[in-house]
Amino acid sequence: MRWLTDRVSALGRADRRRLRDGALAALVPVAACSVTLGALTTWVGTGRAGTPARVDVVHGLVLLPSEGAAETAAFFDITNDGGSADTLVRVMARGVSGEVTLSQHRMRQGNAAYRSEIDSVSVAGGDTLVMSPNGVDLTVPVSSGRWQVGDLLTFTLEFRHGGRVTARAVVVRPGGLSFE
């Protein structure tokens, strides 16, 4: 009889151990799901979940081209206040002969810099893209007319989801700017 009592007692301990181990194993995914659900609830509560991109383009600058230069650079600050990313896919400028292109600053060995044309640039939801000579910028062909410091040029930036946004850029002297 003692043998049977010891055996039942040992089985009870094993069942409790299995139950405890099973509960601990289930606790990890339940905790992970709870944290994820809390984060998603916060995101939805802020009103940003699933909202479309809301793009604003400001602080447009065009560098005054050097004498005889075929092209110059333009810069904008692009802010996306929406909850989804959007992509700048095309840029046009009124009064400019030729195509405005998106460019990326690149470096070669020996600290040689060059411009590389890119097809598009993404702006994440809730983020700002600040164009600069050290990153993304616009390459603008110089028109036959003479630009003066203070002239305003009108640009149309086309985004994949947000459509077209019109912005103005002022012509400035290159030496008077700091992009840091």
C-alpha positions, 0 to 999 in steps of 0.5 A: 500500500505504501508503494501505491501512495508513494507512486500517486504522490510522485505522479502528483508532483510531476503533474504540478511541474508539467502544469507550472512549466506549461504555464511559463511557456504560455506566458512568453507569447501572451506577454509579447502579444500584450505588449504589441497590443498596447503599442498598437492601441497607443498608435491608433489612439494618436490618430496616426494608424492608417492615415494617408501621407500628408506632405508639405514642402517648404523652405525652397532654395535654388543656388544662383548658377555660376556664369556659364553653368548648365545646371544648379541645385535646389533644396526643399524641406519635405515633411510628411505628417501622415501615418504612411510613407510617400515617395517623391517620384518627379519634380517639374519647374516652371520657366526652366528648360529641361528636366529637373532630376533628383540627385544623391550625393555620393563619395568615392575613394580619396574623398572625391564627391559626385552626384548620382541621379536617383528615380525617387526618394521616400519620406516616412510617415511622421518624418522630414526630409531635409534636402542638402548638398550632402544628401538628396537634392534637385538638379535644375537646368539653368534657363536661358534667362538670367536669374537674380538673387531673390527671384522666385521659381515655382516647382511642382513635386509629384508624390506617388500617393499624395499627388502634386504639391506646388512650392516656391524656391528663392534664388540665393548665393551659394556662399551665404548658406549653411546646411549643417 
